[in-house]
Amino acid sequence: MSTFECYDYIVIGAGIQGSFTSYQLVKRKRKTLLLEQFTLPHTRGSSHGQTRIIRKAYEEDFYTQMMGESYELWAEMEREAGVKLYRRTGLLVMGPENSRRYRDFKSTLEKNKISMVVLTSDNFNQHIPNVILADGDGALVDTTAGVLYADRALKVAQEQFQKLGGVIKDQEKVTDIKPGLTVTVSTSEGVYQAKGLVITAGPWTSKLLANIDLHLPLEVVRINVCYWKEKIPESYHVKKRFPCFILTEGEEAKEDIYGLPSNEYPDLMKICYHDGSETDPDQRDKKTEGADIDILRCYIARSFPGLIPEPAVIESCLYTKTPDRHFVLDRHPAYGNIVIGAGFSGHGFKFGPVIGKLLCELILGEVPSYDLAPFQISRFQTNIKSSL
């Protein structure tokens, strides 16, 4: 007779969402196993890299409200681990002043009473040096925003999980999932059982869900993460409180352009296009330089006179996108003891602590802390191809 390692809960995928879900479960005294297919730490998925933007500026109230608690949980983790995870810089939001998206950003901040400064074309350069605001664009600053130290944050979440008794097994690729009152998960190294399973496998989510007869409309895209050299060192540096920024739309771009102050590499500012080319996550190393780089070159030449408009470094990251760019936080339609966190669409990292809490609540059968209607699988009903 086969012998299985038994746990209360298993989490597949040790990115930021899976690591915080596991941490929340073990905090509640649940024996928890966190499985990861690659050797930790790694750069194969969506949670690596030194920095991410953290912000309350969103078009939708529900994200802004969730971020209120996420900030608190990040601060709690900082205190618990004794490690600095966040640096406040503010977030500059720019876009055509009369466009729907720019107005929605402004309106959501106002409605939720988030600290904000609205800039005018007359005073813009007093507050934001070395940036040219396009004619007709509005500008505001979410003063609560800043830079999250991503690699450090992921490491801390995993360390705190292990300190509380959680088990991480890396280099274990999941090969099969058998649903039931007890879920059985087979990997390249062993077989594990638990009363509940959480899948937070990022770009590999679709491949895992195929094991349990669920096909969500998840698209994996490879993003070029670009760094641009300052002509004069520290012109756009985090130490000088140069803000992160988002350009909601413009002449060059259909998707957002976003940037973070120079910090990761000496005298290089990170500026990226919020989209890329569809890819297989196991084939991500095929380098491509597409239209996104040309869009960024044009934008930087026009709007950032202190940067050389040619990327000095190009790295990569994977986004797993849903059609509406909202997350999937829900139970499997047929198996209530399997919960899915997916489709974070390139903006989910900052929500890691609160998403971990929500996925923990879902798998424990508790009432979620927030209305999860925007994140339910049923919104894709016409797109789900399931044999259930």
C-alpha positions in Angstrom: 0.0 0.0 0.0 1.3 3.4 -0.9 2.4 5.9 1.8 1.5 9.5 1.4 2.7 12.6 3.2 -0.4 14.1 4.7 -1.1 17.8 5.3 -4.1 20.0 6.2 -3.5 22.1 3.1 -1.3 22.1 0.0 -0.4 25.2 -2.0 1.1 24.8 -5.5 3.3 27.7 -6.6 5.7 29.7 -4.4 5.3 33.1 -6.0 4.1 36.0 -3.9 0.5 34.9 -3.8 1.2 31.2 -2.9 3.8 32.2 -0.3 1.4 34.6 1.5 -1.5 32.1 1.3 0.8 29.5 2.9 1.9 32.0 5.5 -1.8 32.8 6.4 -2.7 29.1 6.7 0.2 28.2 8.9 -0.5 31.3 11.0 -3.9 29.7 11.7 -2.2 26.5 12.9 -2.8 24.5 9.7 -0.2 22.0 8.6 0.7 23.4 5.2 2.9 22.3 2.3 4.1 24.8 -0.3 5.2 23.1 -3.5 7.5 24.8 -6.1 8.6 23.3 -9.4 11.9 25.3 -9.6 14.8 25.7 -7.3 14.2 28.7 -5.0 14.8 31.5 -5.5 14.2 31.6 -9.2 13.4 34.0 -12.1 11.1 31.8 -14.1 7.7 33.2 -13.2 6.1 36.6 -12.3 7.3 37.3 -8.7 11.1 37.9 -9.2 12.9 41.1 -9.6 14.0 43.8 -7.2 11.1 46.2 -7.3 7.4 46.6 -7.9 5.1 49.6 -7.7 2.7 49.8 -4.6 -0.2 52.1 -5.0 -3.8 52.9 -4.1 -4.4 54.7 -7.4 -6.8 52.5 -9.3 -9.8 53.0 -11.6 -11.9 50.6 -9.5 -13.0 51.2 -5.9 -12.6 47.5 -4.9 -8.8 47.5 -5.7 -8.3 50.8 -3.8 -10.1 49.5 -0.8 -8.2 46.2 -0.8 -5.0 48.1 -1.0 -5.8 49.9 2.2 -5.5 46.6 4.1 -2.6 45.4 1.9 -0.5 48.3 3.1 -1.3 47.4 6.7 -0.3 43.8 6.1 2.9 44.8 4.4 3.8 47.0 7.4 2.9 44.1 9.7 5.3 41.8 7.8 8.0 44.5 8.0 7.6 44.6 11.8 7.5 40.8 12.2 10.6 40.2 10.1 12.5 43.3 10.9 13.1 44.0 7.2 12.3 47.1 5.2 10.0 46.1 2.3 8.6 49.5 1.1 9.9 52.9 0.2 7.4 55.8 -0.2 8.0 57.8 -3.4 4.5 58.7 -4.6 3.0 57.6 -7.9 2.6 60.1 -10.7 -0.5 59.3 -12.9 -0.6 61.0 -16.3 -3.0 60.7 -19.1 -5.3 62.8 -21.4 -7.2 65.0 -18.9 -10.6 64.3 -20.4 -10.1 60.6 -20.9 -12.3 58.1 -19.0 -9.4 56.3 -17.5 -7.6 59.3 -16.2 -10.9 60.7 -14.7 -11.6 57.3 -13.1 -8.2 57.2 -11.4 -8.8 60.7 -10.0 -12.4 60.0 -9.0 -11.5 56.8 -7.1 -8.8 58.5 -5.1 -11.2 61.3 -4.3 -14.0 59.0 -3.3 -11.8 56.9 -1.0 -10.1 60.0 0.5 -6.6 58.9 -0.5 -3.9 61.6 -0.1 -3.4 63.1 -3.6 -1.9 66.1 -5.2 -3.3 67.4 -8.6 -0.7 69.1 -10.7 -1.3 71.7 -13.5 0.7 72.4 -16.6 2.0 75.5 -14.9 3.4 73.9 -11.7 4.2 70.4 -13.1 7.9 70.9 -13.6 8.3 72.5 -10.1 7.2 69.2 -8.6 8.4 66.7 -11.3 11.7 67.7 -12.9 13.1 66.2 -16.1 9.7 65.0 -17.4 7.7 66.7 -20.2 3.9 66.5 -19.7 2.2 66.1 -23.0 -0.2 68.8 -24.2 -3.7 68.0 -22.9 -2.5 65.5 -20.3 -3.5 65.8 -16.7 -1.3 64.8 -13.8 -1.8 63.7 -10.2 0.2 62.1 -7.5 -0.9 59.3 -5.2 1.3 60.3 -2.3 0.8 57.0 -0.5 2.5 55.0 -3.3 6.1 53.9 -3.7 8.4 51.0 -4.3 8.1 47.5 -3.0 11.3 45.5 -2.7 10.0 42.4 -4.5 12.7 39.8 -4.1 13.2 40.7 -0.5 9.4 40.6 0.1 9.1 37.1 -1.4 12.0 35.8 0.6 10.6 37.2 3.8 7.1 35.7 3.3 8.7 32.3 2.7 11.0 32.6 5.7 8.2 33.6 8.0 6.1 30.7 6.7 8.9 28.3 7.6 9.5 29.9 11.0 5.9 29.1 11.9 6.4 25.5 10.9 5.4 25.5 7.2 7.1 23.1 4.8 8.5 24.3 1.4 9.5 21.7 -1.1 11.1 23.1 -4.3 12.3 21.3 -7.4 9.0 19.3 -7.3 7.0 19.7 -10.4 3.3 18.7 -10.0 2.5 15.8 -12.4 -1.1 15.0 -11.3 -4.0 16.2 -9.2 -6.7 13.8 -8.1 -9.7 15.6 -6.6 -11.9 14.2 -3.8 -12.8 14.7 -0.2 -9.0 14.3 0.2 -7.0 15.8 -2.6 -4.0 13.8 -3.9 -1.1 15.7 -5.5 1.7 13.8 -7.3 5.0 15.5 -8.0 8.3 14.5 -9.6 9.5 13.5 -6.1 6.5 12.3 -4.1 2.8 12.0 -3.4 1.0 14.2 -1.0 -2.6 14.4 0.4 -4.6 17.1 2.0 -8.1 18.1 2.8 -7.7 21.2 0.6 -5.6 22.5 -2.3 -4.8 26.1 -3.4 -3.4 26.6 -6.9 -1.3 29.8 -7.3 0.9 28.6 -10.2 1.1 31.8 -12.2 1.8 31.1 -15.9 1.5 27.3 -15.3 -2.0 27.6 -13.9 -3.7 26.5 -17.1 -1.6 23.4 -17.4 -2.5 22.4 -13.8 -6.2 23.1 -14.2 -6.3 20.8 -17.2 -5.7 18.0 -14.7 -9.0 18.9 -13.0 -11.1 19.6 -16.1 -11.1 23.3 -16.0 -10.0 25.6 -18.8 -10.0 29.3 -18.0 -9.3 32.1 -20.5 -5.8 32.8 -19.2 -3.2 34.3 -21.6 0.5 34.2 -20.7 2.6 37.0 -22.2 6.3 37.8 -22.0 7.0 41.3 -20.9 10.2 43.1 -21.7 11.5 44.7 -18.5 13.6 47.7 -19.7 16.1 49.9 -18.0 17.2 53.2 -19.4 20.4 55.1 -18.6 20.4 58.5 -17.0 22.4 61.1 -18.8 23.2 62.7 -15.5 23.5 60.2 -12.6 20.7 60.2 -10.1 18.4 62.5 -12.1 15.5 60.1 -11.5 16.8 58.4 -8.3 14.6 56.9 -5.6 16.8 58.7 -3.0 15.7 62.0 -4.4 12.0 60.9 -4.0 11.5 60.7 -7.8 8.1 59.1 -8.1 7.0 55.9 -9.8 4.7 56.7 -12.7 1.9 55.4 -14.9 0.9 56.9 -18.3 -2.7 55.7 -18.7 -2.7 56.1 -22.5 -1.1 58.4 -25.1 -0.2 58.9 -28.7 2.3 56.1 -28.7 0.6 53.4 -26.5 -2.6 51.5 -26.3 -1.6 49.9 -23.0 -0.1 51.7 -19.9 3.5 52.7 -19.8 4.9 52.5 -16.2 8.2 53.3 -14.5 10.1 53.2 -11.3 12.9 55.5 -10.2 16.5 54.4 -10.6 17.4 52.0 -7.8 18.0 48.4 -9.0 20.9 49.2 -11.2 23.2 52.3 -10.8 21.8 55.2 -12.9 19.2 53.1 -14.7 15.5 53.8 -14.5 13.0 51.0 -15.1 10.3 51.9 -17.7 8.2 49.3 -19.3 5.2 48.7 -21.6 2.3 46.9 -19.8 1.9 44.3 -22.5 3.9 41.8 -24.5 3.8 38.8 -26.8 1.9 35.6 -26.0 4.2 32.8 -25.0 4.5 29.3 -23.5 6.0 29.8 -20.0 8.4 26.9 -20.7 9.7 28.8 -23.8 10.1 32.2 -22.3 13.9 32.5 -23.0 13.3 33.1 -26.7 14.3 36.8 -26.8 12.0 39.1 -28.7 12.2 42.8 -29.3 8.8 43.9 -30.5 6.8 47.0 -31.0 6.8 47.7 -27.3 10.5 48.7 -27.4 9.8 51.1 -30.2 6.9 52.6 -28.3 9.1 53.1 -25.3 11.9 54.7 -27.3 9.5 57.2 -28.8 7.9 58.0 -25.4 11.2 58.4 -23.6 12.7 60.6 -26.4 9.6 62.9 -26.1 9.0 62.9 -22.3 12.2 62.0 -20.4 14.9 64.3 -21.7 17.3 63.1 -19.0 17.3 59.5 -20.3 19.1 57.9 -23.2 16.2 56.6 -25.4 17.8 53.2 -26.0 17.4 50.4 -23.4 20.6 49.6 -21.5 19.2 46.4 -20.0 16.3 44.2 -21.1 15.1 41.5 -18.8 11.8 39.5 -18.9 8.8 38.8 -16.7 5.6 36.8 -17.4 2.1 38.1 -17.0 -0.9 35.8 -16.8 -3.8 37.9 -18.1 -7.6 37.5 -17.9 -9.8 39.1 -20.6 -10.9 41.9 -18.1 -7.5 42.1 -16.4 -9.1 41.3 -13.0 -7.9 38.4 -10.8 -9.4 34.9 -10.4 -10.0 34.3 -6.7 -12.5 31.4 -6.5 -13.3 27.8 -5.7 -13.2 25.2 -8.5 -16.8 25.0 -9.9 -17.1 21.3 -9.0 -14.6 20.8 -6.2 -15.1 23.1 -3.2 -11.9 22.1 -1.6 -9.8 23.3 -4.5 -9.2 27.1 -4.6 -7.6 29.0 -7.5 -5.7 32.3 -7.4 -4.7 33.3 -10.9 -4.7 35.9 -13.7 -2.9 38.7 -11.8 -2.3 40.5 -15.1 0.9 42.2 -14.1 -0.6 44.2 -11.2 -1.1 41.6 -8.5 2.2 41.6 -6.6 1.3 44.6 -4.3 -1.9 42.7 -3.2 0.1 39.6 -2.1 -0.7 39.8 1.6 -4.4 40.5 1.2 -4.8 37.9 -1.6 -3.1 35.4 0.7 -5.6 36.2 3.4 -8.5 35.9 0.9 -7.4 32.6 -0.5 -6.9 31.3 3.0 -10.4 32.3 3.9 -11.8 30.6 0.8 -10.0 27.3 1.4 -11.1 27.3 5.1 -14.7 27.9 4.1 -14.9 31.3 5.8 -16.8 34.3 4.6 -14.2 36.4 2.5 -13.2 39.7 3.9 -14.2 41.4 0.6 -16.8 41.0 -2.1 -15.2 38.6 -4.5 -17.8 39.0 -7.3 -15.3 40.8 -9.6 -13.0 37.8 -9.3 -15.4 34.8 -9.7 -14.9 32.2 -12.4 -18.5 32.5 -13.4 -17.8 35.8 -15.2 -16.1 33.7 -17.8 -18.9 31.2 -18.1 -19.2 31.4 -21.8 -15.5 30.9 -22.1 -15.1 27.9 -19.8 -14.6 24.6 -21.5 -15.1 22.0 -18.8 -16.1 18.4 -19.0 -17.8 18.8 -15.6 
